[in-house]
Amino acid sequence: MNKKQNRVQSKLTHLNASITLPASKSISNRALILKEVYQIKTGKKISLHNLSEADDTHILKSALEGNQTEINIQNAGTCLRFLTAYFAAKVGSDIIINGSERMKERPIKALVDALIQLGAKIDYIDSNGCLPIHIKGQQLKGGNISIVSHQSSQFVSALMMVSPLMSADLKIQLTGETVSKDYIVLTQTMLKEFGFTSHISNDFEWVQTDINVQKTDIESYTIESDWSSAAFFYEAAMVAEEASITLENLRLNSIQGDAKIAEWMLGYGIKSYQEDKHVKLVKTNVKNAALKNISFIDHPDLAPAFICATAGAYLPFCAEGIYSLSFKESNRITALAEGLKKLHYKVVADENSLEHDGIPHTFYRNEIIETHHDHRICMSFAILSIMLSEVVLSETESVQKSFPNFWEEIKKIGIRRS
């Protein structure tokens, strides 16, 4: 049986548009957990504004608001980590968490082990270290624990956010090379905004949190637009001949670490300007000393768009520090390498890096690029239609996970699917 061909086509190389980005999924998901923790601690409710419409956020919100005895988190890794910690720390909860087949392959054991050290009651239902799990919530004891942090920073963030519900302050020793440090800093920043104190050592060897509430007068919290989603429009600007794109409701001095892409893109002639509440990015004719190697250890979500952007601009590039990409919605290292090879680039990849030569060695003939139902793989390759006029993807619906309006917004820069 022939696979369905999802054609993504573009006729524009001069881009001029104003883009409405989704609300930050990372901030939204943290805000939902912290809202619940704050209410348990203080008895007061916080209203959230501009909450993400992404599938992951809907799953998390539904799980927190419902009275289910079993939750299917589908392929949402953030939901798995945050909900596992939350229900383990919520007194009286009794719930089973299950997920997709891919989700059953993604790491959870390190977090479960840490929670059990803190007194959690969590049992594996089928096989050790994998979903589904059965959680019976009770007050955790706090104290000192250690956790491996080279697979996902979300293990650390999950523990930090539920630590105010513990009976004593928590100190987490981080072992291994910590990935996505900026997301741990984001969690620390949001804890403070919700009235909780935490400290991170300068060398990221430990994180310490305080169970006391410092502020009890918080009534509302507004979520920023998403810098991780902005990356695809920086990719579009790099691939296009000319670009002037406004990203609405975005700040260069964001609490999101992925705002780093604005700095990196300067080296490729993409300048970013703050205009009132919006960021405007403009492609100039001058490419400064382009960065041929970048470590994405603290910004893994930027890697797919950046790798495809450099390929589409015919610039050789090496992405380093991408070990954690193999634990995402797909093995993104493999997915990116496969896709670029179908576009006839020479690619060398291993467990922590991916390098391409920036040269498509023969004409792309509409081979189907497999997205592995991974939203960031889908969006990254879709943008390359600007350079290729058309790409064919195995599916186009996975964008719902983080950017539900992606196909509507990229129409503004001339990209359509059929």
Residue, then its C-alpha position, 0 to 999 in steps of 0.5 A: m500500500n502506498k503511503k499518503q503523500n502530504r505535499v507542502q508547497s511554497k511559491l514565495t522567497h521574499l517573506n513579509a508577514s506578521i505571525t501569531l505564535p502560540a503561547s509557550k507550552s513550557i511556561s503553560n505546563r509549569a504554570l498549571i502545576l504551580k497553580e495547583v501547588y499554590q492552591i494546596k499550600t495557600g487555599k487560594k486560586i490563581s487564574l491563568h491567561n493566554l494558556s497554550e492550546a497545544d495538545d500537551t497542555h490540554i492533556l495536562k490540564s484535563a488530568l489536573e482538573g478531572n477525577q480520572t483513575e487512569i490517564n493516557i498522556q499519549n506521547a507527551g513527555t512533559c505531561l508524564r514527568f510533571l504529572t508523575a511528580y505531582f500525583a506522587a506528592k498530592v496526598g490522597s491521589d490514586i491514579i494510573i498513568n499510561g501512554s503511547e507505545r513510543m511513550k513507553e520507551r521514553p525514560i521515567k525510571a530516574l524520576v520514579d527512583a528519586l520520588i521513591q527515595l522521597g517516600a512515594k508509592i509508585d509501582y510499575i504495572d507491566s515492566n520495570g522502568c516503563l509505563p504504565i505506572h500506578i501512583k498513590g499520593q502521599q506527603l513526601k519527606g524532602g531532604n537530600i536526593s540525587i538524580v541523573s540529569h543527562q536525559s532530561s531536565q524535566f526530571v529536575s523541574a518536576l521535583m522542584m515544582v512539587s517540592p513545596l508540598m513536601s514536609a522538608d526543604l529539598k536538595i537535589q544533587l545533579t549527576g551526569e552532564t545536565v542538559s537543558k539548563d535553561y529550562i531548570v532556570l525557567t522553573q526556578t524563575m516561575l517558582k519565584e513568580f508563584g511565591f516559592t524560593s529556590h537556589i541553583s549552584n553556579d556549576f549546576e551540581w545541585v538545586q535547593t528548594d524551600i517549602n515556605v510560601q513567600k507571596t500569598d497575594i497572587e491572583s493571575y499569571t499571563i503566559e508569554s508567546d513561545w520562543s521554541s515555535a519562533a525558531f521555525f520563522y527564523e529558519a524561514a528567514m534564513v532559507a528565504e532570499e529576503a525576509s521581514i517577519t514580525l513575531e507578535n507578543l514576544r520579548l527578546n528579554s524573555i524568561q525562555g532560554d530558547a530566545k537564544i536563537a535570536e543571538w545565534m541567528l545574528g551570525y547568519g545575517i538575521k537581525s532581531y529588533q524589539e518593537d513595542k510588544h513584538v519582535k521583528l526579524v529581518k534578513t540582511n545581505v551580510k552574513n557575519a562569521a557564521l557559526k559552523n558548530i553550535s552546542f544545543i545541550d541547553h537548547p535541544d528544541l532549537a536543534p531541528a529548526f537550526i539544522c534544517a535552516t543551515a541545510g536550506a541555506y547551503l551552509p555546512f553545519c555541525a550540531e553538538g550536545i544533542y544527546s537528549l534528542s534521542f529521547k524526544e517524541s522520536n529519536r530526532i537525531t535519526a529522524l533529522a539524519e534520515g530526512l536530510k539524506k532524502l534531500h541528498y545531503k551528506v550526513v554524519a551522525d552519532e549519539n551526540s552530534l549531527e553534521h551535514d555538508g550543506i550541499p544537496h548532491t542531487f535533485y530532490r524528487n519528492e521522496i516522502i520524508e518520515t516525520h515519525h509523528d514528531h511535531r518539531i521534525c514535521m515543522s522543520f522540514a515543512i519550512l524547507s519548501i521555501m527552498l525546494s518549492e515542495v516537500v512531501l511529509s509522511e504526516t502533517e497533524s503532529v504540529q497539534k502537539s505544540f503549535p496548533n495554528f502552524w499551517e494557518e500561520i505559515k500561509k502568511i509566508g506562502i507555504r501551503r499543504s495539500 
